[in-house]
């Protein structure tokens, strides 16, 4: 991945982190037990990319996949449209 792609992924993951940290979120269908588990996974990805580690693309793609954990959380928590915009940016970042 290029530095530009890494920067874009970091920005997207940081925005996702803010959405996941909302207190009114419903994690029932996300596959994550709770906010702590979700944030732990996102924080590990952010830390890895920030330190120059190339993340496993399959794990990133699963997070943003239709019916993946982020989409399920977004739909059950009322921020589905924000998720769709981030998913589009994620797809664009990977195609860079």
C-alpha positions as CSV (number, residue, x, y, z in Angstrom):
1,X,0.0,0.0,0.0
2,X,1.1,3.5,-0.6
3,X,1.5,6.3,2.0
4,X,-1.5,8.0,0.5
5,X,-3.6,4.9,0.9
6,X,-2.4,4.5,4.5
7,X,-3.4,8.1,5.2
8,X,-6.8,7.6,3.7
9,X,-7.4,4.4,5.7
10,X,-6.3,6.0,8.9
11,X,-8.7,8.9,8.3
12,X,-11.6,6.5,7.6
13,X,-10.8,4.3,10.6
14,X,-10.6,7.3,12.9
15,X,-14.0,8.4,11.7
16,X,-15.4,4.9,12.1
17,X,-14.0,4.9,15.6
18,X,-15.9,8.1,16.5
19,X,-19.1,6.5,15.2
20,X,-18.5,3.3,17.1
21,X,-17.9,5.2,20.3
22,X,-21.3,6.8,20.3
23,X,-23.1,6.0,23.6
24,X,-26.4,5.1,21.9
25,X,-25.1,2.4,19.7
26,X,-26.8,-1.1,19.6
27,X,-24.2,-3.8,19.1
28,X,-26.8,-6.7,19.0
29,X,-26.2,-7.6,15.3
30,X,-22.7,-6.3,14.8
31,X,-20.8,-9.5,15.9
32,X,-19.0,-7.4,18.5
33,X,-19.9,-8.0,22.1
34,X,-19.8,-4.4,23.0
35,X,-18.2,-1.0,22.4
36,X,-14.9,-2.1,24.1
37,X,-14.5,-5.1,21.7
38,X,-15.3,-3.0,18.6
39,X,-13.0,-0.1,19.6
40,X,-10.2,-2.6,20.5
41,X,-10.3,-4.0,17.0
42,X,-10.4,-0.6,15.3
43,X,-7.7,0.8,17.6
44,X,-5.4,-2.1,16.8
45,X,-5.8,-1.5,13.1
46,X,-5.2,2.3,13.5
47,X,-2.1,1.6,15.6
48,X,-0.7,-0.9,13.1
49,X,-1.2,1.3,10.1
50,X,0.2,4.3,11.9
51,X,3.3,2.4,12.8
52,X,3.8,1.3,9.1
53,X,2.4,-2.3,9.4
54,X,0.4,-3.4,6.4
55,X,-2.9,-4.7,7.6
56,X,-4.4,-7.9,6.3
57,X,-6.7,-6.6,3.6
58,X,-9.2,-9.4,4.1
59,X,-9.8,-8.4,7.7
60,X,-10.4,-4.8,6.6
61,X,-12.7,-5.8,3.8
62,X,-14.8,-7.9,6.2
63,X,-15.3,-4.9,8.5
64,X,-16.7,-2.8,5.7
65,X,-18.5,-5.6,3.8
66,X,-22.3,-5.6,3.3
67,X,-23.7,-7.2,6.5
68,X,-20.2,-6.8,8.0
69,X,-19.9,-5.6,11.6
70,X,-19.7,-1.9,10.9
71,X,-22.7,-1.9,8.6
72,X,-24.8,-4.0,11.0
73,X,-23.8,-1.6,13.8
74,X,-24.6,1.5,11.7
75,X,-28.0,0.2,10.7
76,X,-29.1,-0.8,14.2
77,X,-27.7,2.5,15.6
78,X,-29.1,5.0,13.1
79,X,-26.0,6.1,11.2
80,X,-26.4,3.9,8.1
81,X,-26.0,6.8,5.7
82,X,-22.8,7.9,7.3
83,X,-21.5,4.3,7.1
84,X,-22.3,4.2,3.4
85,X,-20.2,7.3,2.7
86,X,-17.3,5.8,4.7
87,X,-17.6,2.5,2.9
88,X,-17.4,4.3,-0.5
89,X,-14.3,6.1,0.7
90,X,-12.9,2.8,2.0
91,X,-13.4,1.2,-1.4
92,X,-11.8,4.2,-3.2
93,X,-8.8,4.1,-0.8
94,X,-8.2,0.4,-1.6
95,X,-8.4,1.0,-5.3
96,X,-5.7,3.7,-5.1
